Structures are given as structure tokens and as C-alpha cells.
């Protein structure tokens, strides 16, 4: 593939797409990724795309804001056919999108127009969607509003978490991206407008999204939250007289009267069964504040307070 591209990405979701572009023979003029940030214990936070660019000896640009005139001008000097974008994390200016002959080609982790925005994978799990997928779209100034070249769907597994589903979609998106770039090189693909009336929004996740009140939340919803909000912001709920992070569990099909929400109905080896507003949620793994993850039953055995 003879296309000359600039690749813009930051998170791990973008890595398979960058690898696929390189493997397909794209001329990657530069990789644009967000600046390095401090991480845990003073070490730099992971920058998977930047790490791959360094490993492959690619030119690496890390502007604080790609919208700044100097940063935009630097990308424009590359003279690329397309900007390929996946999980970059910044809004691109219209001047940058308009310059390449193929514009910006974005890999988005949903079946647009459903779940436009920053957290489409988590949003699909939270909503209980049976299916999600990836969309390859031509970017425009709006938030994921551009016309779509092609989509490809996949079922959401009953126990799948956001990291697991994100990985599957990243691989699927990379495969689809290469197909689209190949078709664009031959001039045989036109994007189709989205149906704005059918659009839904997946905003950035907030810490408060992970707080569970057993009296307000059913077992199926707790399950979706635990799977969707891993690793950020995580799910916090009262258990055994204190708030803990719920790491893993599953809803139970028990149909009888479970008791007041928040009540620990029984413990069995590693599991603690908790009554919710609607149904019972079996908590498997928890993490108390300042401590390591542990089995829910072991946590409750170690508590002096009543298990409520």
C-alpha cells in the first residue's frame, strides 16, 4: 500500500491499527501521540502507541495540543494522503482535517451513530447491548459525526469486561481499517452520512459513575457496572460495614424475596451473596481501601462489624 499517512493515537486500542498500517506497507510519515505523563510511583504513564513508534524507529510527535497553530503546522508539513486516527484523545482542528486528500480516517469502537464519544465500549456494556462493533469513518469537526465508510459488528459476551471487549474491537478495527485504506487508495469507497436522529452519546466516565447503592440498583445492573467500569472508575459499594471496590461477581437468577437491599444473604467459600433492589448479586472479588484484592467471603470473615 503506497498511502502516506500520519498516525494519531495514544491508548492501547490504537496499537493494532498502527501495526496493521505498517504491515500493510503504508508510509507512516509520523506518529502523533499525547505527551508522556507521570504515572504510578513517579514512573511515566503507559503510552503504548509512542512505545511502538520508538520501537519501529518512526518519527514521533507529542504536542501538548494538536490544535495549537505550531503543532498543526508541523503535521501539515508532512504532506500525507490521510490522517489515520484511533484513540488519540484530542479534538483535531478543521484545518488539519481538510488538508490531506483523504482527510481523517478514524477507527471508532462502536456501531455509529450509536455511542459517539469518549467511552463507547463501556457505554455498550452498561446499556446491556447485545452487540457492538467498530466503525471506520471520515472525520469532521463534530464529535464522531462524520460519514461512515463501513461498520462491522460483534456480539458482547455475557461476562466480557471493558478491557476484554476493547482488545477484541481493537483487533477487529485494525483489520477493517486496512480494508478501507486499500479501497480508498483505489478510489472505490464513499462514506455514508450518519442518521443523527439515532445517535447516542458515550461521555467521559466520572468517578461517581462507579458508586452503587444496593437499594437503587438491581443485580443485572451491578453486574454491567462491574464489567463496564473496569479499570476506571471502578465500582464502589458498601459491604461488611465499609465501602469496598467490587472487582468481580455475577447476578444470580434467584427469584424469591431476597431481603433488604445490601443484606449479605450467605457466604460460600469465596463468594458473598448480596441482596439488591432487584435480585441477588454474588460478589466474588473485592478490594478494601489500601489493601490487596481478596475473595469477598474472606473479606467478610475478617470484618469485626456486622456483615450488612
N, C-alpha and C positions, 0 to 999 in steps of 0.2 A: 504494500500500500504506500503510495507516494505522497499522501497528505502530510503537510507540515502543520503541526499543531502546537499550541501551548496548553499544558495540562494544569488545571487548577483544582486542587483537592487538599484535604488536611487529615480527615479521620480515616480509620481503618477501612471503612466502607469503600473508599476510593482506590485502595491498593490493587485489587483485582483488575479494575478498569485501566489503571496505568500500566500494569503488567501486560494486559491484553493489547493495548495500543503498541507497546514496544515489540511484543511478539508478532504482531501483525505487520510490522515494518514501518509504522508511522515515524516520520521525522519529528521527534519531540524537541522543539527549539528551546523550551524551558519548562520547568515545573514551578508553579506558583503555589506556595503554601503559607499558612499563617505562621507568624514568628514563634520561636521557641518560648515556652512559658515555664516558670518554676513548677515543679511537681512535688511529690511527697519527699520529705526529708532532704529538701534542698536540691534534689536531682531534677533535671529537665523533665517536663511532662512529655509523654509519648507523642511523637509526630511521625506516624507511620509512613505517610507519603514522602516527607522530607528525608526520612531514613532510606527509603528505596531510591530516591533520586541521587543521594550521595553514593549509595552502593553501586549504582549504574553509571556514575560519573556524569550525570546530567546537570545542566545549568540550573541553579536553584535561586529563586527569588522569594523573599519573605517580607513584603511590605507590611507595615502596620495596618494600613488601609489602602486597598487597591483602588479606591475611589479618589485618592489624592492625585492631583494632576501629574506629579512626578512619577508615581507608580504606574498610572495609566499610560503615560508616555513611554515608559520603559517597555511595557508589554507590547505596545503598538509598534515599536521599532523591530520586533521580532519578525514581522511580515508573514504571519501564519495564515493558513487557509481556514482554520477553525479554532475556537476555544473549546476545549473539552473539559467539562466541569462535573465534579462528583464530590459531594460533601465538603465543599470548600469552607463554608461558614461565613461568607461575606456577600453582600449585595454588589453585583457588578454594575458599573455605570453604563448608561446607554451608549456613550461614545465608544466604549470598549467593545460592546456587543455588535455595534454597527460596522466596525472596521473590517473584520475578516469576511471573505466572500460567503462562507457558510455560517457566519455568526457564531453564537454559542450553542453547543450541543451538550445538554445536561442529562445525567443519569439520576433519576429520582425514584425513591423506594416506595412507590405506591402506584395504584392504577388511577392516574389522573382522569378526571378532576377530583377524585376522592383523595382526601388527605394531602392537600397542599400545605407546605410549611415545614417547620424545623424538626418535627418528631413524628414522621408518618408511620414508622414501624410500631412504635409504642401506641400510637393512636388506634391503629388497626386492631391490636390485641385488646386494648381497653374497651373498644366498642363491641368486641365479640365477633368481629368479621370472620366469615368462613374462609375468605380468600383475600389475598393481597397480590402484589407483584411489583414490576418495575416499568417505568415509562422512560422513553428517550424522547426528549422534547427540544425544540428550538427556543432558546431563551429570549425573553423580552423583559421590559423594565418591571412588570408586575411580579408578585410573589408566586412563582410556579404557574403562571397563567399562559405561558406560551403554547403555540400549537404543537401537537404531539406527532412524532414520526411513527412510533409503534409502541405497543404495550405487550407484556407477557405476564400471565397470572400464575399463581401457585397457591395451593391450599395452606392454611395456617394450621400447624399441628396442635392437638389438644393440650399438649404440655409445653409447647415451644415458648421460649423466653425471647426478649428483645435481642440480646446478643446472638442467640442461635438463629433467629429469623433474619437478622441483619446480615449475618455471614452468608446465608443461602441467597439472599437477594443481591448481595454484592457480586457473587459469582454469576448469578443469572443476568444481572445488569451488565457485567463486563462482556459476556457473550453477545448480548443484544447490541451493545454499543459498537462492537466491531462489525456486526452485520450492517448496522445503519451507516457507519462511516464508509464501508465499502460501497454501499448503494449510493451515498452522496458523491463519492468520487466519480462514479459512473453517470451521475446526474439523473438518476431514475427514481427519486423519492421526494414526495412533497408532504409536509406536515399538515395535519388536520386540526382545525380550531377546537378548543375545548368547549364543553357545554357549561358555561358559567353558572347556570341555574342549578346544576347538580353538584357544584363544588362544596367540599367541606374543608375545614381548616384544622391543622395539627400544630398548635402553637408550642413554643418552648415549654418544657416541663419545669414546674416550680417545686420547691421543697414541700409546700403544703399539699401538693397533689398526692403525696405518699402517706398522709395521715388517715388512719382507719378508725372509725367509731363503729364498734360492733353493732350498736343499736340502730345505725343508719345504713349499714352495708350488708348485703346478702353474701352467702358463701361463694357463689359464682363470681360476683364482682370482686371479692377479696382475691380470689384466685387470679383473675385477669390483672388486677393491680400488681400482685407479687411478680407475675411473669413479665408484665409490660414495663414496670418501673425499675427493672434491674439493668444496669447498676445504679442509675440516677433517676429520681432522687432516693429510691428505695422506699419500702413500706414500713411504717412505724405504727404499732398498736399496743394497747395495754394488755399485759399478760402476767399473771402471778403478782399483781400489785405494783408493777412497774412497766414502763414503756420499753419495748424491745423492737428490734428490726426483724421483720418476717422474711426469711430467706427462701424458704421452700415449703410447699404444702399442696393440698388438693381439696376440692369440695367433695363432700360425701352426699350420697343420694338418700340418706335417711329422711323419711317423710313424717315422722312422729313429732310431737311437741318437744322441742329440744331444751326448753328452759329459757330463762332470761338471757338476752344477748350479753356476751362477754364471759359467761359462765364456762369454766372448764368442766366438761361433762365426764371425761375419763382420760386417763393416760395409759398407753400401751407400748411398752418398750421405749422407742424413741419418740413416739407421737403423742401430741396433746390435742384432743378434740374440743373445739370451742363453738359455743352457740353463737349464731349471728342473727341479724334481723330476719333472715330467711334461709334456713338450713344450717348445716354444720360444716365448719372448716377444720380439716385436720392439719395442724401445724407440725411440720417435720423438723425444720431447722430455724434457729433464731440466733441473733447476736445482741446480747445485752450491751449497754453503753460501756465502752472502754474494755470490753472483753472479746475473746475469740468466739467465732461461731460454734454452736453446740446443738445437740438434739434438744427438742422442745421439752421432752419429758425429763431429761437430765437437768435442764434449767429449772424446772418447777420443783424438782426434788431438792435443789439447793436453796430454794427460797424459804425464808422463815415466815414471810407474810402468807396469808391465806391465798390459795390459787384461785383468784377471781379476776 
